[in-house]
Amino acid sequence: MDLVALGPQLYLLRFPIGQAYLWRDGEDSTLIDAGWAGSAAAIETGLRDAGLDPTRLRRIVLTHAHRDHVGAAGELADRFGAEILAHSLDSPIIRGELPVPEPDLLDWERPLYEHGLTVPVAPPTRVDRELADGEVLDFGGGAVVVHTPGHTPGSLAVHLPRHGVLFTGDTVASVPDVMFGVFHVDRAAALASMRRLAALRPSVLCCGHGDPVTTGTAERLARAAEQA
């Protein structure tokens, strides 16, 4: 796991497949997604090496139920007393009460999907708070939950309007440029969700896969949504 500072408040946690983000408000922090199962110790070490206090981790917001996003959430929450939040439709999947829904794969996506399954399976993980579209969370000057169904039924994005930052989960990717994500259970719904996100016109785009986008962001996202 590599920890990359993107700014004074925003950090990228990069894993061999996928990534998570950390947002700081003073000494308190919020994780958007949690990386791989078994990586909690590496995450703690990375935070401490960067001068961050992992005991000030207040919440972990899961954008959806896939293993590369949920993996370390339970262990991190147990270590540091953080709250785990997820959309109500994906929460039963995260808790292990329902199976992970199978994506509707295009032919070219199949080898990529098989590669993604090499990520360790996430253990059943508690969800302390179930979220709904439009809720405002107490970080980042008011973080708005945006329900983005399609990648999974309960996929969500997190928008920080005050900072122009948008965490998209896997609805949008940036590999190599801004693009429609892959492995959706409902492609039409996911595309509608992407176009809703484009209407937010963010200045910083933080996707689940690919480098953060910080230049021409709103235009690049809108163009990708139109062309998808």
Phi, psi and omega in degrees: 000129176250138177251124184238124176283123177260349181174180182294339182244349190235131180228148175254131173252109187257128179249169179304326170228122176086177183199165176228172181225151175236132177245135181250135167239098187065233178272344181277150182222158178229133173264135169256105188074169194221010174069203190278147169302138180086002184259006185301318181296319179294322177296314178301314180298316179299319179295315181295320179296333179272005180081017179260148182260106182294341178290350177261016174286114186267326185204155173234115179260119181265123182286335176188181194269006184286152191300326182281358178248330184267332196328298187265006188301312183297315181293319178296317180297319179293321181294319193240005176074023181281157176266139178256128182237142177202162178294149184298331182282334177264347183301317178297329177290316180298322180284352180085012181277336178229152178288157173293127182293143180283135179284159174267093191273137166281160184303318183288343179278340189300312179294326176295320180294318178299321177296319179298332180287356174284348174294139178304141178296135177285137176287159171307132190230134180292151170239119184276333182215126178266134188254160176225161181304135175090352177296149179246124183260155189272063170202163177062027181074018182109091183268122184264127176280128178241112178289125183234067182298153176134307175295310163225167181300325183251028174298146177218157170245161177236122183248128174253086186301325182296333183249354181071022184257136178229122174262118191260353192061220184255010174297323179238145173236172177221057184232101356275343178236178180301131184206162171297134181293181184236169174067040181277145174279337179216098186295322181295317179294320180296321179294319176299322178295318178300318181292328174295318179295322179299326180294343178283342175051061180288159173261340176230125182245121182244102183265166178287340180217126181109163183290147173303147182251124185232356180234134181057031193297309184300318182291319180294319179292316179297319179296317179296321179294323179291325185273346184293000000 
